[in-house]
């Protein structure tokens, strides 16, 4: 999936920054970071979809109201 790939690329970039600074972290920490990033992406997507669903709900009510008063 694209978000998984994106999360892994972000974790890999963070690893590069850590290593350039002369530090190291265990591999498990980078795996955990990728999971946290992916979870963050998922949260944003779900929140956006909820807003879209709310807008569709408002639009459907508007269409129903217009249909009731159609001449």
N, C-alpha and C positions, 0 to 999 in steps of 0.2 A: 504494500500500500504506500501511497505517496507520503502520508504523514509519518509513517514509521521510518521511511528512508530519510525524510527531512529531519526527524528527531535524531537519528543516528549521525547524520552529517553535522548537526549542531553540536552533539556530544564530541565528535571527532575534532571539530574545530576548537572546542574548549580544551581538549586534551593537548592539541598543538600549543595553545597559549600557555598552558600549565608547564609543558615541557620546555618551551622557549624560555620561560622564567626560571628554569632549572629545578623544577619540582616534579614529583611523581605522585600518583594516586593509584590505589589498587584498581584492577580491571573492573571489579564489581561496582565501584563508584561510578564509572563511566556508563555501565549498563543501567544503573539506577537513574542516572541523569537522563539518559535517553528515554526511559520509561516516564519520568516526570515531565519531560518536554512533550512527549506524545500525549500524556494525560491532559496537559495544559491546552494543547491544540484541540483535543477532543472536546474539552469544556467550552472553548470559544465557538467551535462549530455548533454544538448543541444549543448554546445561547442564541446564536444567530438564527438557527432553524426555528427556535421558539418564537423569535420576533417575526420571522417570515410567516409562520403559522398564524400568529395573531393578526397580521396584516391580511392574510387570506380570509380569515374569519370575518374581519370587518368588511372586506370587499364583498363577501357572499351575502352578508346581511344587507348591504347597500343594494345589491342586485335584487334581492327578494323584495325590499321596500319599493324599488322602482317598478318591479313587475306588478306589484299590487295596485299601483296607481297608473299603470300604462293605459293610455286611451286608445 
